[in-house]
Amino acid sequence: MNIRPRRNRKNAAIRDMVQETHLGVEHLIYPVFLKDGKNIKEEIPSLPNIHRWSIDLLLSEIEDCLKLGIKIFDIFPAVDDQLKDKTATLSYNPDNFYLNAIREIKNRFPEAVLMSDVALDPYSSDGHDGLVENGKIVNDKTLPILAKMSVAQAEAGIDIIGPSDMMDGRVGVIRAALDEHGFSETSIMSYTAKYASSFYGPFRDALNSTPKSGDKKTYQMNPANKMEAIIEAGLDIEEGADMIMVKPALCYLDVIHLLKEHYPTPVTAYNVSGEYAMVHAASKNGWLDYNAAVYEMLLSIRRAGAEGILTYFAKDFAQMIRS
């Protein structure tokens, strides 16, 4: 045989030299949950080793992560129900605990890159990403609220705005509002292909943001559809998205690859809470090697074409490769 592929696998040095896909801490974004108060570190049963933090303790967690090489953090607010209303007014109140925490983090760690989530659901009494009227999620009336939210977050110091609401036209409206208020350098990482997935449960537990009625299928994408993601990506890029995201990651590796093949815009992926919880549950039962499974999972997302990965595994992975 003239061609023996195994010759390129015969030792570690050759395998490393010809490796096609590389995975490092620099590719990861760490999602963290923020709660109002002090000295709070609450466990989330469905998200093992992930916590809701008050800002005083979150600062220490971010410092630990920075030392491990994690530089980008996506911060999600866990809002008490009594502060929620139908129009999510707390989201753009400049004195809310979330925006104050962002200011404090940027003041303490200017080198940290902060990403935010833009949607109504953390602040909405209805638990939907858009405004609800007569049982329907209304698109165009939601857009000004998202714009206000985005500007307030940029003013607080957010580096990357992450619209996750899946309303039509929201990237363009947010881009225009940011530019109008002098935040032309604030990036937009659009949740471009966000599917109506069964893998979001632990995240909704963490934020207590489950819809009070109905579901999200009228605005999140049908898991059966792939080509529709090309339409969504084209629109988001035309409207000003700097990066486009696929969410979830594991069941949608083909979509990540498809967008990477079609567009030069950087593609990211959200390795979501249900995907994280599955690995923990299986490894706890001795069915999987945790470290090996984490590495293989993240590598597969990179191999599919994602430049960046939002993942709850970020700190564990950083500690893994450090050791």
Beta strands, then each sheet from edge to edge (+ up, - down):
strand 1: 28-35
strand 2: 41-43
strand 3: 51-53
strand 4: 72-78
strand 5: 113-118
strand 6: 131-133
strand 7: 136-138
strand 8: 160-163
strand 9: 187-194
strand 10: 243-247
strand 11: 267-271
strand 12: 308-311
sheet 1: 2+ 3- 1- 4- 5- 8- 9- 10- 11- 12-
sheet 2: 6+ 7-
end
